[in-house]
């Protein structure tokens, strides 16, 4: 993945994946085309029991912590984006 290619979005947390090194890893060592390194390693989710609601909280808090945007704004965006992502599309919580 080159930096000038269209950015991917992690289909678990919604993080923009700009670098090949940010991609999660499948069991065979290949890069996941869907998930980031924080959500997916060795062919499994790093937090398999996390609910979508918990993921929204984690993402909103992290966004504020690292200075991307305020918690409230990040939570509103996550509430809009996460339900449509591959990991959460057919799950409710």
PDB file with one MODEL, atoms N, CA, C and O in Angstrom:
MODEL        1
ATOM      1  N   UNK A   1       0.848  -1.177   0.000  1.00  0.00           N
ATOM      2  CA  UNK A   1       0.000   0.000   0.000  1.00  0.00           C
ATOM      3  C   UNK A   1       0.887   1.231   0.000  1.00  0.00           C
ATOM      4  O   UNK A   1       1.763   1.372   0.854  1.00  0.00           O
ATOM      5  N   UNK A   2       0.671   2.087  -0.918  1.00  0.00           N
ATOM      6  CA  UNK A   2       1.408   3.342  -1.018  1.00  0.00           C
ATOM      7  C   UNK A   2       0.626   4.422  -0.279  1.00  0.00           C
ATOM      8  O   UNK A   2      -0.593   4.326  -0.136  1.00  0.00           O
ATOM      9  N   UNK A   3       1.324   5.438   0.186  1.00  0.00           N
ATOM     10  CA  UNK A   3       0.646   6.518   0.885  1.00  0.00           C
ATOM     11  C   UNK A   3      -0.313   7.275  -0.021  1.00  0.00           C
ATOM     12  O   UNK A   3      -1.294   7.836   0.468  1.00  0.00           O
ATOM     13  N   UNK A   4      -0.057   7.309  -1.351  1.00  0.00           N
ATOM     14  CA  UNK A   4      -0.953   8.061  -2.209  1.00  0.00           C
ATOM     15  C   UNK A   4      -2.127   7.252  -2.719  1.00  0.00           C
ATOM     16  O   UNK A   4      -2.954   7.780  -3.462  1.00  0.00           O
ATOM     17  N   UNK A   5      -2.227   5.979  -2.341  1.00  0.00           N
ATOM     18  CA  UNK A   5      -3.411   5.202  -2.681  1.00  0.00           C
ATOM     19  C   UNK A   5      -4.560   5.696  -1.803  1.00  0.00           C
ATOM     20  O   UNK A   5      -4.344   6.392  -0.811  1.00  0.00           O
ATOM     21  N   UNK A   6      -5.764   5.330  -2.179  1.00  0.00           N
ATOM     22  CA  UNK A   6      -6.915   5.677  -1.350  1.00  0.00           C
ATOM     23  C   UNK A   6      -6.731   5.034   0.024  1.00  0.00           C
ATOM     24  O   UNK A   6      -6.420   3.848   0.131  1.00  0.00           O
ATOM     25  N   UNK A   7      -6.926   5.825   1.055  1.00  0.00           N
ATOM     26  CA  UNK A   7      -6.788   5.298   2.407  1.00  0.00           C
ATOM     27  C   UNK A   7      -7.882   4.280   2.694  1.00  0.00           C
ATOM     28  O   UNK A   7      -9.028   4.446   2.276  1.00  0.00           O
ATOM     29  N   UNK A   8      -7.513   3.229   3.409  1.00  0.00           N
ATOM     30  CA  UNK A   8      -8.465   2.219   3.856  1.00  0.00           C
ATOM     31  C   UNK A   8      -8.990   2.626   5.220  1.00  0.00           C
ATOM     32  O   UNK A   8      -8.364   3.415   5.928  1.00  0.00           O
ATOM     33  N   UNK A   9     -10.122   2.092   5.577  1.00  0.00           N
ATOM     34  CA  UNK A   9     -10.702   2.309   6.897  1.00  0.00           C
ATOM     35  C   UNK A   9     -10.778   0.952   7.579  1.00  0.00           C
ATOM     36  O   UNK A   9     -11.304  -0.003   7.006  1.00  0.00           O
ATOM     37  N   UNK A  10     -10.257   0.860   8.802  1.00  0.00           N
ATOM     38  CA  UNK A  10     -10.373  -0.392   9.553  1.00  0.00           C
ATOM     39  C   UNK A  10     -11.845  -0.720   9.723  1.00  0.00           C
ATOM     40  O   UNK A  10     -12.632   0.119  10.159  1.00  0.00           O
ATOM     41  N   UNK A  11     -12.207  -1.931   9.380  1.00  0.00           N
ATOM     42  CA  UNK A  11     -13.596  -2.362   9.434  1.00  0.00           C
ATOM     43  C   UNK A  11     -14.009  -2.835  10.831  1.00  0.00           C
ATOM     44  O   UNK A  11     -15.008  -3.537  10.990  1.00  0.00           O
ATOM     45  N   UNK A  12     -13.225  -2.440  11.835  1.00  0.00           N
ATOM     46  CA  UNK A  12     -13.568  -2.713  13.220  1.00  0.00           C
ATOM     47  C   UNK A  12     -13.671  -1.417  14.014  1.00  0.00           C
ATOM     48  O   UNK A  12     -14.665  -1.185  14.702  1.00  0.00           O
ATOM     49  N   UNK A  13     -12.637  -0.564  13.921  1.00  0.00           N
ATOM     50  CA  UNK A  13     -12.609   0.668  14.717  1.00  0.00           C
ATOM     51  C   UNK A  13     -12.810   1.942  13.906  1.00  0.00           C
ATOM     52  O   UNK A  13     -13.059   3.003  14.478  1.00  0.00           O
ATOM     53  N   UNK A  14     -12.706   1.854  12.591  1.00  0.00           N
ATOM     54  CA  UNK A  14     -12.893   3.024  11.744  1.00  0.00           C
ATOM     55  C   UNK A  14     -11.645   3.863  11.537  1.00  0.00           C
ATOM     56  O   UNK A  14     -11.705   4.914  10.900  1.00  0.00           O
ATOM     57  N   UNK A  15     -10.511   3.411  12.069  1.00  0.00           N
ATOM     58  CA  UNK A  15      -9.261   4.155  11.904  1.00  0.00           C
ATOM     59  C   UNK A  15      -8.855   4.191  10.429  1.00  0.00           C
ATOM     60  O   UNK A  15      -8.980   3.196   9.715  1.00  0.00           O
ATOM     61  N   UNK A  16      -8.373   5.336   9.990  1.00  0.00           N
ATOM     62  CA  UNK A  16      -7.830   5.444   8.643  1.00  0.00           C
ATOM     63  C   UNK A  16      -6.489   4.731   8.620  1.00  0.00           C
ATOM     64  O   UNK A  16      -5.625   4.989   9.458  1.00  0.00           O
ATOM     65  N   UNK A  17      -6.319   3.832   7.657  1.00  0.00           N
ATOM     66  CA  UNK A  17      -5.075   3.081   7.523  1.00  0.00           C
ATOM     67  C   UNK A  17      -4.297   3.700   6.363  1.00  0.00           C
ATOM     68  O   UNK A  17      -4.643   3.524   5.195  1.00  0.00           O
ATOM     69  N   UNK A  18      -3.244   4.423   6.716  1.00  0.00           N
ATOM     70  CA  UNK A  18      -2.466   5.135   5.706  1.00  0.00           C
ATOM     71  C   UNK A  18      -1.192   4.403   5.312  1.00  0.00           C
ATOM     72  O   UNK A  18      -0.644   4.641   4.236  1.00  0.00           O
ATOM     73  N   UNK A  19      -0.730   3.529   6.164  1.00  0.00           N
ATOM     74  CA  UNK A  19       0.529   2.833   5.920  1.00  0.00           C
ATOM     75  C   UNK A  19       0.330   1.321   5.975  1.00  0.00           C
ATOM     76  O   UNK A  19      -0.454   0.816   6.778  1.00  0.00           O
ATOM     77  N   UNK A  20       1.034   0.623   5.129  1.00  0.00           N
ATOM     78  CA  UNK A  20       0.987  -0.839   5.083  1.00  0.00           C
ATOM     79  C   UNK A  20       1.269  -1.440   6.463  1.00  0.00           C
ATOM     80  O   UNK A  20       0.689  -2.460   6.837  1.00  0.00           O
ATOM     81  N   UNK A  21       2.156  -0.803   7.202  1.00  0.00           N
ATOM     82  CA  UNK A  21       2.525  -1.317   8.526  1.00  0.00           C
ATOM     83  C   UNK A  21       1.380  -1.217   9.538  1.00  0.00           C
ATOM     84  O   UNK A  21       1.447  -1.842  10.596  1.00  0.00           O
ATOM     85  N   UNK A  22       0.341  -0.449   9.239  1.00  0.00           N
ATOM     86  CA  UNK A  22      -0.807  -0.314  10.134  1.00  0.00           C
ATOM     87  C   UNK A  22      -1.872  -1.388   9.909  1.00  0.00           C
ATOM     88  O   UNK A  22      -2.855  -1.451  10.648  1.00  0.00           O
ATOM     89  N   UNK A  23      -1.681  -2.230   8.895  1.00  0.00           N
ATOM     90  CA  UNK A  23      -2.644  -3.298   8.608  1.00  0.00           C
ATOM     91  C   UNK A  23      -2.481  -4.445   9.599  1.00  0.00           C
ATOM     92  O   UNK A  23      -1.366  -4.777  10.002  1.00  0.00           O
ATOM     93  N   UNK A  24      -3.602  -5.045   9.985  1.00  0.00           N
ATOM     94  CA  UNK A  24      -3.573  -6.226  10.828  1.00  0.00           C
ATOM     95  C   UNK A  24      -2.946  -7.391  10.076  1.00  0.00           C
ATOM     96  O   UNK A  24      -2.677  -7.303   8.878  1.00  0.00           O
ATOM     97  N   UNK A  25      -2.718  -8.483  10.796  1.00  0.00           N
ATOM     98  CA  UNK A  25      -2.008  -9.623  10.221  1.00  0.00           C
ATOM     99  C   UNK A  25      -2.866 -10.888  10.307  1.00  0.00           C
ATOM    100  O   UNK A  25      -3.449 -11.193  11.347  1.00  0.00           O
ATOM    101  N   UNK A  26      -2.927 -11.616   9.186  1.00  0.00           N
ATOM    102  CA  UNK A  26      -3.640 -12.883   9.128  1.00  0.00           C
ATOM    103  C   UNK A  26      -2.781 -13.993   9.749  1.00  0.00           C
ATOM    104  O   UNK A  26      -1.600 -13.781  10.025  1.00  0.00           O
ATOM    105  N   UNK A  27      -3.364 -15.160   9.966  1.00  0.00           N
ATOM    106  CA  UNK A  27      -2.622 -16.299  10.549  1.00  0.00           C
ATOM    107  C   UNK A  27      -1.385 -16.653   9.741  1.00  0.00           C
ATOM    108  O   UNK A  27      -0.354 -17.022  10.305  1.00  0.00           O
ATOM    109  N   UNK A  28      -1.484 -16.542   8.413  1.00  0.00           N
ATOM    110  CA  UNK A  28      -0.364 -16.919   7.549  1.00  0.00           C
ATOM    111  C   UNK A  28       0.695 -15.823   7.421  1.00  0.00           C
ATOM    112  O   UNK A  28       1.658 -15.976   6.670  1.00  0.00           O
ATOM    113  N   UNK A  29       0.521 -14.723   8.150  1.00  0.00           N
ATOM    114  CA  UNK A  29       1.486 -13.629   8.125  1.00  0.00           C
ATOM    115  C   UNK A  29       1.195 -12.553   7.096  1.00  0.00           C
ATOM    116  O   UNK A  29       1.851 -11.512   7.082  1.00  0.00           O
ATOM    117  N   UNK A  30       0.214 -12.795   6.234  1.00  0.00           N
ATOM    118  CA  UNK A  30      -0.151 -11.781   5.244  1.00  0.00           C
ATOM    119  C   UNK A  30      -0.936 -10.656   5.923  1.00  0.00           C
ATOM    120  O   UNK A  30      -1.484 -10.834   7.011  1.00  0.00           O
ATOM    121  N   UNK A  31      -0.979  -9.520   5.274  1.00  0.00           N
ATOM    122  CA  UNK A  31      -1.694  -8.365   5.821  1.00  0.00           C
ATOM    123  C   UNK A  31      -3.192  -8.501   5.574  1.00  0.00           C
ATOM    124  O   UNK A  31      -3.620  -8.955   4.513  1.00  0.00           O
ATOM    125  N   UNK A  32      -3.969  -8.107   6.551  1.00  0.00           N
ATOM    126  CA  UNK A  32      -5.424  -8.122   6.432  1.00  0.00           C
ATOM    127  C   UNK A  32      -5.873  -6.963   5.548  1.00  0.00           C
ATOM    128  O   UNK A  32      -5.402  -5.838   5.719  1.00  0.00           O
ATOM    129  N   UNK A  33      -6.767  -7.221   4.618  1.00  0.00           N
ATOM    130  CA  UNK A  33      -7.274  -6.125   3.792  1.00  0.00           C
ATOM    131  C   UNK A  33      -8.381  -5.327   4.480  1.00  0.00           C
ATOM    132  O   UNK A  33      -8.870  -4.346   3.920  1.00  0.00           O
ATOM    133  N   UNK A  34      -8.781  -5.733   5.683  1.00  0.00           N
ATOM    134  CA  UNK A  34      -9.931  -5.113   6.335  1.00  0.00           C
ATOM    135  C   UNK A  34      -9.652  -4.431   7.673  1.00  0.00           C
ATOM    136  O   UNK A  34     -10.329  -3.465   8.025  1.00  0.00           O
ATOM    137  N   UNK A  35      -8.668  -4.919   8.419  1.00  0.00           N
ATOM    138  CA  UNK A  35      -8.519  -4.485   9.805  1.00  0.00           C
ATOM    139  C   UNK A  35      -7.135  -3.920  10.111  1.00  0.00           C
ATOM    140  O   UNK A  35      -6.144  -4.278   9.475  1.00  0.00           O
ATOM    141  N   UNK A  36      -7.093  -3.030  11.097  1.00  0.00           N
ATOM    142  CA  UNK A  36      -5.818  -2.431  11.516  1.00  0.00           C
ATOM    143  C   UNK A  36      -5.089  -3.349  12.507  1.00  0.00           C
ATOM    144  O   UNK A  36      -5.647  -4.315  13.026  1.00  0.00           O
ATOM    145  N   UNK A  37      -3.846  -3.011  12.737  1.00  0.00           N
ATOM    146  CA  UNK A  37      -2.978  -3.795  13.622  1.00  0.00           C
ATOM    147  C   UNK A  37      -3.458  -3.765  15.081  1.00  0.00           C
ATOM    148  O   UNK A  37      -3.150  -4.672  15.854  1.00  0.00           O
ATOM    149  N   UNK A  38      -4.201  -2.734  15.448  1.00  0.00           N
ATOM    150  CA  UNK A  38      -4.686  -2.627  16.826  1.00  0.00           C
ATOM    151  C   UNK A  38      -5.907  -3.530  17.071  1.00  0.00           C
ATOM    152  O   UNK A  38      -6.160  -3.951  18.200  1.00  0.00           O
ATOM    153  N   UNK A  39      -6.649  -3.817  16.009  1.00  0.00           N
ATOM    154  CA  UNK A  39      -7.866  -4.623  16.135  1.00  0.00           C
ATOM    155  C   UNK A  39      -7.675  -6.085  15.759  1.00  0.00           C
ATOM    156  O   UNK A  39      -8.460  -6.934  16.182  1.00  0.00           O
ATOM    157  N   UNK A  40      -6.646  -6.397  14.972  1.00  0.00           N
ATOM    158  CA  UNK A  40      -6.557  -7.726  14.370  1.00  0.00           C
ATOM    159  C   UNK A  40      -5.110  -8.188  14.244  1.00  0.00           C
ATOM    160  O   UNK A  40      -4.297  -7.533  13.593  1.00  0.00           O
ATOM    161  N   UNK A  41      -4.796  -9.314  14.867  1.00  0.00           N
ATOM    162  CA  UNK A  41      -3.450  -9.896  14.807  1.00  0.00           C
ATOM    163  C   UNK A  41      -3.545 -11.416  14.769  1.00  0.00           C
ATOM    164  O   UNK A  41      -4.376 -12.013  15.453  1.00  0.00           O
ATOM    165  N   UNK A  42      -2.696 -12.026  13.971  1.00  0.00           N
ATOM    166  CA  UNK A  42      -2.632 -13.488  13.862  1.00  0.00           C
ATOM    167  C   UNK A  42      -3.985 -14.106  13.505  1.00  0.00           C
ATOM    168  O   UNK A  42      -4.334 -15.185  13.985  1.00  0.00           O
ATOM    169  N   UNK A  43      -4.745 -13.399  12.649  1.00  0.00           N
ATOM    170  CA  UNK A  43      -6.018 -13.922  12.179  1.00  0.00           C
ATOM    171  C   UNK A  43      -7.168 -13.827  13.161  1.00  0.00           C
ATOM    172  O   UNK A  43      -8.215 -14.440  12.952  1.00  0.00           O
ATOM    173  N   UNK A  44      -6.985 -13.061  14.236  1.00  0.00           N
ATOM    174  CA  UNK A  44      -8.035 -12.938  15.253  1.00  0.00           C
ATOM    175  C   UNK A  44      -8.138 -11.504  15.735  1.00  0.00           C
ATOM    176  O   UNK A  44      -7.170 -10.745  15.682  1.00  0.00           O
ATOM    177  N   UNK A  45      -9.329 -11.143  16.209  1.00  0.00           N
ATOM    178  CA  UNK A  45      -9.489  -9.825  16.802  1.00  0.00           C
ATOM    179  C   UNK A  45      -8.705  -9.767  18.106  1.00  0.00           C
ATOM    180  O   UNK A  45      -8.676 -10.742  18.857  1.00  0.00           O
ATOM    181  N   UNK A  46      -8.077  -8.646  18.375  1.00  0.00           N
ATOM    182  CA  UNK A  46      -7.302  -8.498  19.606  1.00  0.00           C
ATOM    183  C   UNK A  46      -8.216  -8.428  20.826  1.00  0.00           C
ATOM    184  O   UNK A  46      -7.807  -8.787  21.931  1.00  0.00           O
ATOM    185  N   UNK A  47      -9.440  -7.971  20.632  1.00  0.00           N
ATOM    186  CA  UNK A  47     -10.445  -7.952  21.701  1.00  0.00           C
ATOM    187  C   UNK A  47     -11.720  -8.604  21.173  1.00  0.00           C
ATOM    188  O   UNK A  47     -12.668  -7.910  20.806  1.00  0.00           O
ATOM    189  N   UNK A  48     -11.742  -9.934  21.133  1.00  0.00           N
ATOM    190  CA  UNK A  48     -12.874 -10.626  20.518  1.00  0.00           C
ATOM    191  C   UNK A  48     -14.216 -10.425  21.226  1.00  0.00           C
ATOM    192  O   UNK A  48     -15.266 -10.576  20.602  1.00  0.00           O
ATOM    193  N   UNK A  49     -14.199 -10.094  22.491  1.00  0.00           N
ATOM    194  CA  UNK A  49     -15.444  -9.953  23.259  1.00  0.00           C
ATOM    195  C   UNK A  49     -15.961  -8.518  23.329  1.00  0.00           C
ATOM    196  O   UNK A  49     -17.034  -8.282  23.885  1.00  0.00           O
ATOM    197  N   UNK A  50     -15.222  -7.557  22.778  1.00  0.00           N
ATOM    198  CA  UNK A  50     -15.642  -6.165  22.860  1.00  0.00           C
ATOM    199  C   UNK A  50     -16.941  -5.966  22.072  1.00  0.00           C
ATOM    200  O   UNK A  50     -17.116  -6.524  20.989  1.00  0.00           O
ATOM    201  N   UNK A  51     -17.834  -5.172  22.627  1.00  0.00           N
ATOM    202  CA  UNK A  51     -19.080  -4.857  21.928  1.00  0.00           C
ATOM    203  C   UNK A  51     -18.872  -3.605  21.083  1.00  0.00           C
ATOM    204  O   UNK A  51     -17.883  -2.893  21.253  1.00  0.00           O
ATOM    205  N   UNK A  52     -19.797  -3.343  20.181  1.00  0.00           N
ATOM    206  CA  UNK A  52     -19.695  -2.139  19.371  1.00  0.00           C
ATOM    207  C   UNK A  52     -19.757  -0.895  20.271  1.00  0.00           C
ATOM    208  O   UNK A  52     -19.022   0.067  20.047  1.00  0.00           O
ATOM    209  N   UNK A  53     -20.615  -0.914  21.266  1.00  0.00           N
ATOM    210  CA  UNK A  53     -20.708   0.217  22.191  1.00  0.00           C
ATOM    211  C   UNK A  53     -19.400   0.471  22.921  1.00  0.00           C
ATOM    212  O   UNK A  53     -18.987   1.618  23.091  1.00  0.00           O
ATOM    213  N   UNK A  54     -18.752  -0.599  23.351  1.00  0.00           N
ATOM    214  CA  UNK A  54     -17.454  -0.456  24.018  1.00  0.00           C
ATOM    215  C   UNK A  54     -16.400   0.062  23.044  1.00  0.00           C
ATOM    216  O   UNK A  54     -15.562   0.884  23.415  1.00  0.00           O
ATOM    217  N   UNK A  55     -16.439  -0.415  21.801  1.00  0.00           N
ATOM    218  CA  UNK A  55     -15.484   0.048  20.795  1.00  0.00           C
ATOM    219  C   UNK A  55     -15.668   1.537  20.526  1.00  0.00           C
ATOM    220  O   UNK A  55     -14.688   2.265  20.367  1.00  0.00           O
ATOM    221  N   UNK A  56     -16.909   1.991  20.473  1.00  0.00           N
ATOM    222  CA  UNK A  56     -17.184   3.412  20.272  1.00  0.00           C
ATOM    223  C   UNK A  56     -16.552   4.227  21.391  1.00  0.00           C
ATOM    224  O   UNK A  56     -15.939   5.263  21.133  1.00  0.00           O
ATOM    225  N   UNK A  57     -16.694   3.772  22.623  1.00  0.00           N
ATOM    226  CA  UNK A  57     -16.088   4.467  23.770  1.00  0.00           C
ATOM    227  C   UNK A  57     -14.564   4.496  23.664  1.00  0.00           C
ATOM    228  O   UNK A  57     -13.943   5.539  23.868  1.00  0.00           O
ATOM    229  N   UNK A  58     -13.967   3.350  23.345  1.00  0.00           N
ATOM    230  CA  UNK A  58     -12.508   3.264  23.210  1.00  0.00           C
ATOM    231  C   UNK A  58     -12.019   4.239  22.142  1.00  0.00           C
ATOM    232  O   UNK A  58     -11.054   4.973  22.356  1.00  0.00           O
ATOM    233  N   UNK A  59     -12.689   4.241  20.998  1.00  0.00           N
ATOM    234  CA  UNK A  59     -12.276   5.110  19.888  1.00  0.00           C
ATOM    235  C   UNK A  59     -12.410   6.584  20.240  1.00  0.00           C
ATOM    236  O   UNK A  59     -11.523   7.383  19.934  1.00  0.00           O
ATOM    237  N   UNK A  60     -13.514   6.945  20.880  1.00  0.00           N
ATOM    238  CA  UNK A  60     -13.741   8.343  21.249  1.00  0.00           C
ATOM    239  C   UNK A  60     -12.708   8.823  22.270  1.00  0.00           C
ATOM    240  O   UNK A  60     -12.175   9.926  22.151  1.00  0.00           O
ATOM    241  N   UNK A  61     -12.432   7.992  23.269  1.00  0.00           N
ATOM    242  CA  UNK A  61     -11.444   8.359  24.286  1.00  0.00           C
ATOM    243  C   UNK A  61     -10.048   8.477  23.679  1.00  0.00           C
ATOM    244  O   UNK A  61      -9.307   9.406  24.001  1.00  0.00           O
ATOM    245  N   UNK A  62      -9.689   7.539  22.803  1.00  0.00           N
ATOM    246  CA  UNK A  62      -8.368   7.555  22.176  1.00  0.00           C
ATOM    247  C   UNK A  62      -8.211   8.777  21.268  1.00  0.00           C
ATOM    248  O   UNK A  62      -7.151   9.403  21.241  1.00  0.00           O
ATOM    249  N   UNK A  63      -9.262   9.110  20.534  1.00  0.00           N
ATOM    250  CA  UNK A  63      -9.217  10.280  19.649  1.00  0.00           C
ATOM    251  C   UNK A  63      -8.946  11.550  20.445  1.00  0.00           C
ATOM    252  O   UNK A  63      -8.165  12.399  20.015  1.00  0.00           O
ATOM    253  N   UNK A  64      -9.584  11.683  21.600  1.00  0.00           N
ATOM    254  CA  UNK A  64      -9.343  12.852  22.442  1.00  0.00           C
ATOM    255  C   UNK A  64      -7.941  12.797  23.052  1.00  0.00           C
ATOM    256  O   UNK A  64      -7.228  13.799  23.075  1.00  0.00           O
ATOM    257  N   UNK A  65      -7.557  11.629  23.541  1.00  0.00           N
ATOM    258  CA  UNK A  65      -6.252  11.447  24.195  1.00  0.00           C
ATOM    259  C   UNK A  65      -5.087  11.840  23.286  1.00  0.00           C
ATOM    260  O   UNK A  65      -4.135  12.482  23.729  1.00  0.00           O
ATOM    261  N   UNK A  66      -5.168  11.449  22.010  1.00  0.00           N
ATOM    262  CA  UNK A  66      -4.049  11.749  21.110  1.00  0.00           C
ATOM    263  C   UNK A  66      -4.243  13.054  20.332  1.00  0.00           C
ATOM    264  O   UNK A  66      -3.452  13.386  19.449  1.00  0.00           O
ATOM    265  N   UNK A  67      -5.305  13.785  20.673  1.00  0.00           N
ATOM    266  CA  UNK A  67      -5.485  15.127  20.125  1.00  0.00           C
ATOM    267  C   UNK A  67      -6.109  15.215  18.741  1.00  0.00           C
ATOM    268  O   UNK A  67      -5.956  16.228  18.059  1.00  0.00           O
ATOM    269  N   UNK A  68      -6.812  14.165  18.315  1.00  0.00           N
ATOM    270  CA  UNK A  68      -7.461  14.212  17.008  1.00  0.00           C
ATOM    271  C   UNK A  68      -8.696  15.106  17.055  1.00  0.00           C
ATOM    272  O   UNK A  68      -8.895  15.945  16.177  1.00  0.00           O
ATOM    273  N   UNK A  69      -9.520  14.923  18.079  1.00  0.00           N
ATOM    274  CA  UNK A  69     -10.728  15.732  18.242  1.00  0.00           C
ATOM    275  C   UNK A  69     -11.272  15.515  19.643  1.00  0.00           C
ATOM    276  O   UNK A  69     -10.890  14.554  20.312  1.00  0.00           O
ATOM    277  N   UNK A  70     -12.162  16.398  20.099  1.00  0.00           N
ATOM    278  CA  UNK A  70     -12.764  16.236  21.418  1.00  0.00           C
ATOM    279  C   UNK A  70     -13.592  14.951  21.501  1.00  0.00           C
ATOM    280  O   UNK A  70     -14.115  14.469  20.497  1.00  0.00           O
ATOM    281  N   UNK A  71     -13.699  14.414  22.706  1.00  0.00           N
ATOM    282  CA  UNK A  71     -14.416  13.167  22.967  1.00  0.00           C
ATOM    283  C   UNK A  71     -15.823  13.183  22.376  1.00  0.00           C
ATOM    284  O   UNK A  71     -16.203  12.252  21.666  1.00  0.00           O
ATOM    285  N   UNK A  72     -16.588  14.210  22.653  1.00  0.00           N
ATOM    286  CA  UNK A  72     -17.991  14.260  22.214  1.00  0.00           C
ATOM    287  C   UNK A  72     -18.100  14.173  20.689  1.00  0.00           C
ATOM    288  O   UNK A  72     -18.942  13.445  20.163  1.00  0.00           O
ATOM    289  N   UNK A  73     -17.254  14.908  19.991  1.00  0.00           N
ATOM    290  CA  UNK A  73     -17.262  14.884  18.524  1.00  0.00           C
ATOM    291  C   UNK A  73     -16.849  13.504  18.003  1.00  0.00           C
ATOM    292  O   UNK A  73     -17.462  12.976  17.076  1.00  0.00           O
ATOM    293  N   UNK A  74     -15.815  12.933  18.602  1.00  0.00           N
ATOM    294  CA  UNK A  74     -15.345  11.607  18.191  1.00  0.00           C
ATOM    295  C   UNK A  74     -16.421  10.550  18.428  1.00  0.00           C
ATOM    296  O   UNK A  74     -16.590   9.641  17.615  1.00  0.00           O
ATOM    297  N   UNK A  75     -17.143  10.668  19.531  1.00  0.00           N
ATOM    298  CA  UNK A  75     -18.202   9.702  19.826  1.00  0.00           C
ATOM    299  C   UNK A  75     -19.329   9.814  18.801  1.00  0.00           C
ATOM    300  O   UNK A  75     -19.843   8.798  18.333  1.00  0.00           O
ATOM    301  N   UNK A  76     -19.711  11.028  18.453  1.00  0.00           N
ATOM    302  CA  UNK A  76     -20.765  11.217  17.449  1.00  0.00           C
ATOM    303  C   UNK A  76     -20.360  10.603  16.111  1.00  0.00           C
ATOM    304  O   UNK A  76     -21.170   9.949  15.454  1.00  0.00           O
ATOM    305  N   UNK A  77     -19.128  10.811  15.715  1.00  0.00           N
ATOM    306  CA  UNK A  77     -18.637  10.251  14.454  1.00  0.00           C
ATOM    307  C   UNK A  77     -18.607   8.722  14.527  1.00  0.00           C
ATOM    308  O   UNK A  77     -19.039   8.043  13.595  1.00  0.00           O
ATOM    309  N   UNK A  78     -18.100   8.191  15.626  1.00  0.00           N
ATOM    310  CA  UNK A  78     -18.040   6.737  15.794  1.00  0.00           C
ATOM    311  C   UNK A  78     -19.433   6.113  15.781  1.00  0.00           C
ATOM    312  O   UNK A  78     -19.625   5.034  15.220  1.00  0.00           O
ATOM    313  N   UNK A  79     -20.405   6.788  16.397  1.00  0.00           N
ATOM    314  CA  UNK A  79     -21.783   6.288  16.399  1.00  0.00           C
ATOM    315  C   UNK A  79     -22.366   6.217  14.994  1.00  0.00           C
ATOM    316  O   UNK A  79     -23.239   5.396  14.714  1.00  0.00           O
ATOM    317  N   UNK A  80     -21.877   7.079  14.120  1.00  0.00           N
ATOM    318  CA  UNK A  80     -22.339   7.098  12.735  1.00  0.00           C
ATOM    319  C   UNK A  80     -21.616   6.060  11.886  1.00  0.00           C
ATOM    320  O   UNK A  80     -22.233   5.385  11.062  1.00  0.00           O
ATOM    321  N   UNK A  81     -20.301   5.933  12.090  1.00  0.00           N
ATOM    322  CA  UNK A  81     -19.475   5.090  11.219  1.00  0.00           C
ATOM    323  C   UNK A  81     -19.486   3.612  11.599  1.00  0.00           C
ATOM    324  O   UNK A  81     -19.679   2.760  10.732  1.00  0.00           O
ATOM    325  N   UNK A  82     -19.286   3.293  12.867  1.00  0.00           N
ATOM    326  CA  UNK A  82     -19.083   1.902  13.265  1.00  0.00           C
ATOM    327  C   UNK A  82     -20.220   0.942  12.885  1.00  0.00           C
ATOM    328  O   UNK A  82     -19.932  -0.176  12.459  1.00  0.00           O
ATOM    329  N   UNK A  83     -21.487   1.324  13.020  1.00  0.00           N
ATOM    330  CA  UNK A  83     -22.545   0.365  12.666  1.00  0.00           C
ATOM    331  C   UNK A  83     -22.496  -0.124  11.212  1.00  0.00           C
ATOM    332  O   UNK A  83     -23.029  -1.192  10.911  1.00  0.00           O
ATOM    333  N   UNK A  84     -21.879   0.623  10.323  1.00  0.00           N
ATOM    334  CA  UNK A  84     -21.790   0.212   8.928  1.00  0.00           C
ATOM    335  C   UNK A  84     -20.534  -0.552   8.572  1.00  0.00           C
ATOM    336  O   UNK A  84     -20.379  -0.983   7.429  1.00  0.00           O
ATOM    337  N   UNK A  85     -19.631  -0.731   9.529  1.00  0.00           N
ATOM    338  CA  UNK A  85     -18.385  -1.439   9.260  1.00  0.00           C
ATOM    339  C   UNK A  85     -18.587  -2.947   9.269  1.00  0.00           C
ATOM    340  O   UNK A  85     -19.494  -3.466   9.919  1.00  0.00           O
ATOM    341  N   UNK A  86     -17.731  -3.632   8.539  1.00  0.00           N
ATOM    342  CA  UNK A  86     -17.815  -5.094   8.354  1.00  0.00           C
ATOM    343  C   UNK A  86     -17.987  -5.851   9.679  1.00  0.00           C
ATOM    344  O   UNK A  86     -18.819  -6.753   9.765  1.00  0.00           O
ATOM    345  N   UNK A  87     -17.219  -5.497  10.697  1.00  0.00           N
ATOM    346  CA  UNK A  87     -17.280  -6.242  11.956  1.00  0.00           C
ATOM    347  C   UNK A  87     -18.633  -6.071  12.660  1.00  0.00           C
ATOM    348  O   UNK A  87     -19.087  -6.995  13.336  1.00  0.00           O
ATOM    349  N   UNK A  88     -19.264  -4.946  12.520  1.00  0.00           N
ATOM    350  CA  UNK A  88     -20.456  -4.618  13.307  1.00  0.00           C
ATOM    351  C   UNK A  88     -21.755  -4.614  12.497  1.00  0.00           C
ATOM    352  O   UNK A  88     -22.837  -4.528  13.078  1.00  0.00           O
ATOM    353  N   UNK A  89     -21.670  -4.704  11.201  1.00  0.00           N
ATOM    354  CA  UNK A  89     -22.825  -4.521  10.323  1.00  0.00           C
ATOM    355  C   UNK A  89     -24.027  -5.388  10.705  1.00  0.00           C
ATOM    356  O   UNK A  89     -25.165  -4.928  10.616  1.00  0.00           O
ATOM    357  N   UNK A  90     -23.796  -6.615  11.122  1.00  0.00           N
ATOM    358  CA  UNK A  90     -24.899  -7.519  11.426  1.00  0.00           C
ATOM    359  C   UNK A  90     -25.023  -7.810  12.913  1.00  0.00           C
ATOM    360  O   UNK A  90     -25.659  -8.787  13.311  1.00  0.00           O
ATOM    361  N   UNK A  91     -24.415  -6.962  13.733  1.00  0.00           N
ATOM    362  CA  UNK A  91     -24.486  -7.121  15.183  1.00  0.00           C
ATOM    363  C   UNK A  91     -25.133  -5.881  15.780  1.00  0.00           C
ATOM    364  O   UNK A  91     -24.998  -4.782  15.243  1.00  0.00           O
ATOM    365  N   UNK A  92     -25.816  -6.056  16.861  1.00  0.00           N
ATOM    366  CA  UNK A  92     -26.349  -4.907  17.593  1.00  0.00           C
ATOM    367  C   UNK A  92     -25.951  -5.066  19.043  1.00  0.00           C
ATOM    368  O   UNK A  92     -25.647  -6.159  19.520  1.00  0.00           O
ATOM    369  N   UNK A  93     -25.966  -3.914  19.738  1.00  0.00           N
ATOM    370  CA  UNK A  93     -25.677  -4.000  21.175  1.00  0.00           C
ATOM    371  C   UNK A  93     -26.205  -2.846  21.930  1.00  0.00           C
ATOM    372  O   UNK A  93     -26.040  -2.778  23.148  1.00  0.00           O
TER     373      UNK A  93
ENDMDL
END
